[in-house]
């Protein structure tokens, strides 16, 4: 009876020790960060999906903006190339994260340049389709900002978990956990939605 109680107590203490050593908290934090990364990808994809609509609107209204629009189309193509996309397994690779960030930053810059240039065309700004597009774009840029913020917070929590005691024991010995890379703007202001002045002159 005493031996059985001692065995049960040992199992209970062992289970508690394992639970407090990152057995569950490390995978939980990792999965949370990966889920937030999926939100980032979805937000960027939503923005990329808006470009064909923009192309139709601008091409029909401002022939002289073809060159600027072409820059947006090329930046979109670059940002959505399969080799630029990150899988959840790549979130600890600084080089892949930087390539993704750079491509998205170039896309943001090209889009912002086009938006500034089309402001010179009151007839374009007054079109219902263009107004709808601008609302969609602003919403998309806001969702990108929020999803990046949420992802970075999940990465911060994960990286803190794998580096702090007692979770670091399970993180290093059992899971072989590696830090994840936060998303950082690679061009100044790339993390901020473009300021768009839709007022007529």
N, C-alpha and C positions, 0 to 999 in steps of 0.2 A: 504493500500500500504506500509506504513512504517512498520506495524506489519509483513507483509509478507516478506519484506526485512530483518527485524530483525530475523525472523525465519530462512530464508535462510543463513544469516550470522552465526547464532548459529549452524546450521547443518554443515556448511563449517568448522567453527572453531573446532567443536566437532570431525568431521571426521579427520581433520588434527592432532588434539591432539591424537586421537586413533592410527592413522598411525604412529605417532612418539613415541608411547609407546610400540612398539614391537609386535603389532597385526600381522603384516606381516613379520617383519624381523626375529623374533624368529623361526617360522616354516620354513622360507626359509633357515636359517642357519642350522637348525636341519636336514632338508631334504638333504642339501648339504653334511653334515657329513655322513649321512647314505649312500648316493650314493658313497662316497669315500670309506666307509667300504666295500661296495659290490665289489669295485675294489681290495681291499686288499684280500678278500676271493677268488676272481677269480685268483689272482696271486699265492696265496698259493695252490689252487687246481691245477693250471697248473703245478706247481712243483711236486705235488704229482702224477700227471698223468704221469710224466716222469719215475717214479721208475720202473714200469714193463719193460720198454725198457732197463733200466740199469741192471735189474735183468737178462734179457736174455743175454746181452753182457758179463757181468762179469761171470755168471755161465758157459758160454761156453769157457771162456778164462783163468780163474784163479780159479781153484778148491779150492786152499788154502785160498781164500778170502770169503768163504761161511759164516764164523762166522761174519765177519764185515758186509757183505751184509745183513745177517739176522738182525743185529742191525738196519740197514736202513729200512728194511721192517717192523720191529716191531715199530720203531719210526713213520713211515708213518701211520701205522694202528692206533697208538695212537693219532696222530695229526688230523686224519680224522674221529674219533669217533663222532657220532651224539651229544653225551652229551658235547663234547668239543666245538662244533661249536657255534658261537654267532649269534643271530638274531639282527636286528637293535634295538629291544627293550632292549637288554642286554648291550648296549654300555655304560650305566651308572653304571653297576655292576662291581666294582673293582675285586671281587673274580673270576667272570667268565672270565673277561679280562685277569687276571693273569694266570688262568688255560690254556686259549688258547695260550697266549704268551709262557708259559713254554713248552707246547706240541710242538709248532712250533720251539722253541729254541732247543729242544732235537732232532727234525728232522734235523735241520740245522747242529747240531754237528755230528750226525751219518753220514750224507751225506759227510761232510767235512773229517771225519776220513776215510771213504771209498775212497774218491778221493785221499787222501794222500797215502794210502796203494797201490792203483792200479798204482801209478806212478812208482812203483818198477818193473813194467812189460812192457818193451819196446814193446813187441809184441802186447800187448793190446793197448797201446797208439797209435801205428801206424795203428790200424784198422780204416777203414773208418767209420764204425758204431759208434765206440767210439768217434771219432772226431766230428761226427754230434751230438752225445749226449752231449758232452761237450759244444758245441756251444749253444745248446738248454738250457742247464742248466745255463750257464752264462747269457743268455738272460732272463731266468726266474728269477734268483736271482736279476738281475737289475730291472726288473719290480716289484718285491716284494719291493725293497728298495724305488722305486719311489712312489708306491701306498701307502706305509706306511707314507712316507713324506707328501704326499698330504692329506691323512686322518688326520694326526696329525695337519696339518695346518687348515683343516676344523673344527676340534674339538676345536682348539685354538680360531678360529673366533666365533664359537657357544658359547663356555664358556665365552668369553669376552662379547658377545652380551647379554647374560642373566644376566650378573653381572654389566653392565654399564647403567647409566641413559641416556635416559628415557626408554630404552628397558626393563630394569629390572622390570618395573611396569607391563607390559603385560606378561613378562616371569613368574613372580611369581603369579600374581592375576588371569590372564586369562588362561595361558597355564600350570601352575604348573611345569615349566621346571626344570629339574635336570641336573647338569653337566655331560658331557660325559668323558669317560676315554681315554686318548691318548694311543697309542701303544708304549710300551717300551721294549727294549731288556732285557730279564731276565737272559741271560748268556752273559758274556763278548764277544763282537764281533759278537753276533748273528745277528745283523742288517747289517753286512757286508758280501758281497758275498765271498765265500772261494777263497783264492789265489791258483790257479791251475797252476802248472808248467808242460806244455805239451812237453817240450823240451826233446829230447833223451839224455841219459847220454853220 
